[in-house]
Amino acid sequence: MRINHKQQELIDELFNKVKEKYPEIIFQKLWSNPDDPDHILINVFAPMEEERELEMSHYAASLQANIHDDYGYLFSILPENPNVILA
């Protein structure tokens, strides 16, 4: 996966804004969406209650949409939450 300077700047800005509001998240890695190599996924460790994770996802989605509208880049923050029990 290749990331240009502007993409890295926007990824850092996105992560930092989300982390400012949800300080418990921890950056893990970047990777390309297997279905769309231009869509960059930002994997974060998010040890929080499920409701807070949903709030964070909605907040991040708004920021991600703004980046897509303004710059055309697709980024998504993907939380890995050890507190969520999968049925």
The 8 nearest C-alpha neighbors of each residue, nearest first, counted from 0:
[[1, 2, 31, 30, 36, 39, 29, 37],
 [0, 2, 3, 31, 37, 6, 36, 30],
 [1, 3, 6, 7, 0, 4, 5, 39],
 [2, 4, 6, 5, 7, 1, 8, 0],
 [3, 5, 7, 6, 8, 2, 9, 10],
 [6, 4, 8, 7, 3, 9, 2, 10],
 [7, 5, 9, 3, 8, 4, 2, 10],
 [8, 6, 10, 4, 5, 9, 11, 3],
 [7, 9, 5, 11, 6, 10, 12, 4],
 [10, 8, 12, 6, 11, 7, 13, 5],
 [11, 9, 7, 13, 12, 8, 6, 14],
 [12, 10, 14, 8, 9, 13, 15, 7],
 [11, 13, 9, 15, 10, 14, 16, 8],
 [14, 12, 10, 16, 11, 15, 9, 17],
 [13, 15, 11, 17, 16, 12, 18, 10],
 [14, 16, 18, 12, 17, 13, 19, 11],
 [17, 15, 19, 13, 18, 14, 12, 20],
 [16, 18, 14, 20, 19, 15, 21, 13],
 [19, 17, 22, 21, 15, 20, 16, 14],
 [18, 20, 16, 17, 22, 21, 15, 14],
 [19, 21, 18, 17, 22, 16, 55, 15],
 [22, 20, 18, 23, 19, 17, 24, 55],
 [23, 21, 18, 24, 19, 20, 17, 25],
 [22, 24, 21, 45, 25, 46, 18, 47],
 [25, 23, 45, 44, 22, 18, 43, 21],
 [26, 24, 44, 43, 27, 23, 45, 18],
 [25, 27, 43, 28, 44, 42, 24, 41],
 [28, 26, 43, 42, 25, 44, 29, 41],
 [29, 27, 42, 41, 26, 30, 43, 40],
 [30, 28, 41, 40, 42, 39, 31, 27],
 [29, 31, 40, 39, 32, 28, 41, 0],
 [32, 30, 39, 36, 40, 38, 33, 0],
 [31, 33, 35, 34, 36, 38, 39, 40],
 [34, 32, 35, 31, 36, 38, 30, 37],
 [35, 33, 32, 36, 38, 31, 37, 39],
 [36, 34, 32, 37, 38, 33, 31, 39],
 [35, 37, 31, 38, 32, 33, 34, 39],
 [38, 36, 35, 39, 73, 31, 32, 72],
 [39, 37, 73, 36, 32, 35, 74, 31],
 [40, 38, 31, 74, 30, 32, 73, 37],
 [39, 41, 75, 30, 29, 74, 31, 76],
 [42, 40, 76, 29, 77, 75, 28, 43],
 [41, 43, 77, 28, 27, 76, 78, 29],
 [44, 42, 26, 78, 27, 25, 79, 45],
 [43, 45, 79, 25, 24, 78, 80, 46],
 [44, 46, 24, 80, 78, 79, 47, 43],
 [47, 45, 80, 81, 82, 44, 23, 24],
 [48, 46, 45, 52, 51, 49, 82, 80],
 [47, 49, 51, 50, 52, 82, 46, 83],
 [48, 50, 52, 51, 83, 53, 47, 82],
 [51, 49, 53, 52, 48, 54, 47, 55],
 [52, 50, 54, 48, 53, 49, 55, 47],
 [51, 53, 49, 55, 50, 54, 56, 47],
 [54, 52, 56, 50, 55, 51, 57, 49],
 [55, 53, 51, 57, 52, 56, 58, 50],
 [54, 56, 52, 58, 53, 57, 59, 51],
 [55, 57, 53, 59, 58, 54, 60, 52],
 [58, 56, 60, 54, 55, 59, 53, 61],
 [57, 59, 55, 61, 56, 60, 54, 62],
 [58, 60, 56, 62, 61, 57, 63, 55],
 [61, 59, 63, 57, 62, 58, 56, 64],
 [60, 62, 64, 59, 58, 63, 65, 57],
 [61, 63, 59, 65, 64, 60, 66, 58],
 [62, 64, 60, 66, 65, 61, 59, 74],
 [65, 63, 67, 61, 66, 62, 60, 68],
 [66, 64, 68, 62, 63, 67, 69, 61],
 [67, 65, 69, 63, 64, 68, 70, 62],
 [66, 68, 71, 72, 64, 65, 70, 69],
 [69, 67, 65, 66, 71, 70, 64, 72],
 [68, 70, 66, 67, 65, 71, 72, 64],
 [71, 69, 67, 72, 66, 68, 65, 73],
 [70, 72, 67, 68, 69, 73, 66, 65],
 [73, 71, 67, 70, 74, 66, 38, 6],
 [72, 74, 38, 67, 39, 71, 37, 75],
 [75, 73, 39, 40, 38, 63, 72, 76],
 [76, 74, 40, 41, 77, 39, 63, 73],
 [75, 77, 41, 42, 40, 78, 74, 59],
 [78, 76, 42, 41, 43, 75, 79, 40],
 [79, 77, 43, 45, 44, 80, 42, 76],
 [80, 78, 44, 45, 43, 81, 77, 42],
 [79, 81, 45, 46, 82, 83, 78, 44],
 [80, 82, 83, 46, 79, 45, 84, 47],
 [83, 81, 80, 46, 84, 47, 48, 49],
 [84, 82, 81, 80, 49, 85, 48, 47],
 [83, 85, 86, 82, 81, 80, 49, 48],
 [86, 84, 83, 82, 81, 80, 49, 79],
 [85, 84, 83, 82, 81, 49, 80, 79]]
